[in-house]
Amino acid sequence: MTSMVDWDFAVNLGAKVAGDGPEVTPEAAAAAVTQLRADADRSTSLVRDFTGLVAQEHSAPVLVVDRRGWVQANADGFARILDPLVTRLTEKKGAPHGLSLAIGSRVTGAEVGLMLGFLGTKVLGQFDPFHGLADGGDPAGASGVGQDTGRLLLVAPNIVHVERELGVDPTDFRLWVCLHEETHRVQFTAVPWMRDHLYSEMLALTSTVEPTRMMDDVVRRVSEAVRGGGGSLLDVMGTPEQKEILDRITGVMSLLEGHADVVMDGVGPSVIPSVDRIRARFDERRKGVGTLDRILRRLLGLDAKMAQYRDGAAFTRHVVDKVGMDDFNAVWAEPAHLPSKSEIGDPDAWITRVL
């Protein structure tokens, strides 16, 4: 089956849009890679001691990548998640084929490539929990939690760029970034059901999407954003079923991101002398700069992503302050214990329901 997205074109375009990043000597680049690998390894025990979550060490590979490597990794991930959606569209009567399919896949590849190119200049690190899933997108058919539990990506050019932009100590900043990303690895490897649960939610969401209608909505959203209005591309999913699934996913992602922020700030003072300076400057940077940057952030849902960090961190801090870390860790016991989107904003409601 010919794909509805020309993924090779998307990756090549995304890599060109992202560029190579800051100029770094070969010696400095090699030193950064070595340090990031060491910091990721060091972070495992720091996260375990702070959270009480026990994840097997070295259960997921750490890849220090350039911008093109990040674009390729995320194109692969998108292809896997979107595959059921693409299959449904191509099986529909009257679905594009032949030349029209080739042209359409090129256009869609350009859209994806531009998005990945923009994000490829921003992302510092990422844990990819879905890497290694069996072909066909069935989590149960994967090689098994504990054998292949995703991979940790650290984008070296972006980390170097941001540490220079913020004017912070590189040694401190690199460990700070690794603490956040290593927390995500621990979340998914110490909580064996988390990957399958989140992946199932993603598949449930794509199963509700009508591809042709969605493309019309996407065009409308882009036009509105350029004119200064509208919301993110996620807002094209407006049915009650889609909103219900999105609310559940938002609750999970807010928990994961906020928990990681709390861990990096909780561990930071004991091992990172300049953590307060880093946090203050980094939070200011998260607001975005320039009109184009703000438009793209709105379209790609990055404003909502920043809210996940903020709201999830507030939820985690409130619960931990009130009941302690051990009782907070009940959140990882089973999917039913995950906070809903509304409970992220009302942590006492979660405490009442779960504890």
Secondary structure, DSSP 8 states (H G I E B T S, - for coil): ---SS-HHHHHHHHHHHH---S---HHHHHHHHHHHHHHHHHHHHHHHHHH-----TTSS-EEEE-HHHHHHHHHHHHHHHHHHHHHHHHHSTT---HHHHHHHHHHHHHHHHHHHHHHTTT--EEEETTTT--TTS-GGGSS-TTTS--EEEEEHHHHHHHHHHHT--HHHHHHHHHHHHHHHHHHHHHSTTHHHHHHHHHHHHHHT--HHHHHHHHHHHHHHHHTT----GGGG--SHHHHHHHHHHHHHHHHHHHHHHHHHHHHHHHH-TTHHHHHHHHHHHTT--SHHHHHHHHHTTHHHHHHHHHHHHHHHHHHHHHH-HHHHGGGGS-GGGS--HHHHH-HHHHHHHH-
